[in-house]
Amino acid sequence: MVPDDLAVVILAGGNAARFPGKLESDAGGTPLLLRVYRNVAPIAPVYVSARAGFSPAIDAQLACPIVIDRLPGRGPLGGLASTFGEISARRVFAVAGDAPFVDAGVYEELARYWDDSCEAVVPVREREGRLHLEPLCAIYGRIAFLREAYAVLTHGSAAVAEVVDRLRARRVRLASQHAFTNVNTPADAAVFA
């Protein structure tokens, strides 16, 4: 993929009910959101999907647009749809703001599976003997995603996985499952200790 063809969207608009302030919590000497941003910034232009701005210290270090969710209360799908509507890249690498180990290597592994027949490349991982989608670490065709996102937001569950089911999606297993480590509770932050 050529750089003009790609953007990165970091989802950073969740409520974080189990860990308020988690995106500004310490992640190995750096606030979690900044760690994720620095991991993915070399890939392509970055956009952050948010409910509002962040602390001045975080805002000052995010050298990218922060897109305020126009569909609050609709979860990650609302944030993705709001942000995808503000950018022009044909493809978007979506990353959760609480996924500190997603980086250019993860993107490159997913990108190897992309071709013109795809509308999405989404990793799966095995948990409890079943395969589960990881739709917040995926590459999407922006226009196709928006087409299906608005249909799901209007008539569906507002789940990103439901959008994936409506796309020509290639489901792949990544070599490393480490990319799916995320920080949802203060105990999860122990990974940085």
N, C-alpha and C positions, 0 to 999 in steps of 0.2 A: 504494500500500500504506500502510495506517495503521501508525504506530510499534508498536502492540501486536502487530501481525501479523508482525513481522520481528525477526530477530536476526542478528548478524554472528559468524561463527566464523573465527578466525585459526588456521591449522594451523602449529604451532610445535613439533612433536614428533619431527622427523626426526633421523637420525643425523649428517647433515652430514659424511660421511666425506671429501669433497673439500675441505671448508673448515670444520674444527672451530671451534666458537664463532662461526659466521657471524651468528647472530641478535643477538649482542652486539657485532658489528663496527661500525665507523664507517660511517654512511650519510649523508654530508653534515653531519657535526657531531652526529648523533644515532645511537644504536644502532639497527641495522636493524629489530629487532622493534618498538621504540618508534615508529619512523617509520611502519611499517605501521599500528600501533595508532592513532596520531594521524590518519592519513589516513582511516581507516574509522570512528572513534569518533562522528563527527557523524551517521552513517547510522542507527544503531539500537544497542541494547545489545550489547556485545561480550563474547564468551567466547573464551578462548585454550585451544586443545587442546595439551597438552604431555605429555612423558614424566615430567617432574619440574618443580620450581620453577626459577626463574632466579636470577641473582645478586641480592643484596639491593637494589642500585641499580636494577635493572630491575623487580623485584617491586614496589618502592615507587611506581613510576610507572605501573604497570598498574592502573588503577582499574576492574577487571573481574574476574569469576571466572576462575580457571585450573582447567580440568578435566583431571585426570590420565587418560591413556589406559588404559582397562580391557582393551584388546586389544593389548598391546604386540607389536611384531614383525609387525603386519598392515598396515603402511604408512599412507598418508593415509586409506585407507578405514576402518581401525580407529580412527583418531583422530576422524574425522568421526562415525562411528557412536557412539562413546563420548560425544562432546559433544552430538550431536543428542538423545541419550537423556536428557540432563540439563536440557534447556530446553523451554519450552512454546510458543514462537512457531510459527506455522503455516508460515512461510517463513524460509529461512536463506540469507544471502549468505556463501558460503565463499570465503576468501582465503588464499593461501599466505603464510606468514610471511616469505618471502624475496622478495616482490613489492613493491618500494618505490614503484611508480607507480600501484598500484590505489588508487582514491579514490572519493569520492562521485559524481564524474562518470561513472566506469566503472559503478558500481552503477546510476545513473539511466539510462544507455544500455541496460543489460540489462533493467531494470525496464519499459521501454517495450514490451518484447516479451512480458511476462507477462500471461496472462489465466487465467480459471478452467479452461481446457482443459489447461493446462500442469502438469506435475510437475517441470519443470526448464527453465531457460534457460541454455544453455551456449555460450560463444563458441568459434569455430573460427578458425584462422589457417592461412595457406598457408605451408608449408615444403617446399622441395625439390620443388615441383610437386604436393604433396598437401595435403589439408586435415587438420589435426590438432585434436582436441578440447583445450580448456583447462579441464578440469573442476575445477581449484582456483581458479577465478575465475568462479563461477557462482551462480545462485539456484536453490534446491531447495525443493520442498514437503517439509517435514520428515518427515511420516508416510510418504509414498510412498518417500522416500529410505531411511528405516529399514527398511521392508518389504523392499525389494530389496537393501539392503546386507547384511542378515543372511543372505539367500539366497545372495548372492555369496560372503560370507565362509565360509559352510558348504560350498558346492558349487562355487565358481568360483575365479577367479584372484586375488581380493582387489584388483582394479583398480577405481578409481573410474569409469573409462571403461566398464567392464562394467555397472556400475549405471546409468549414463546410457543405455546401450543398452536397458535394461529399462524405462525410464521414458518417459512421453509428454514427450519433450524437444524443445524448439525450439532448433535450432542456428543461431547468428547470427554474422555478421562485425561486429566493432566498427570504428568509424570510425578509431580509432587502434590500432596494434599495439604502441605504447609500453607499454601496460599489461602486456604479457607479458614484459617485461624482468625477469629475476630474477637473484639473486646465488647462484651455486653454487660459485664458486671465488674465491680472492683476486684473480685477474685481473678477474673480473666487477665487483668493487668499484671498479674504475677509473672506472666510470660517474659516481662522485661526486667525482672529482678535479677 
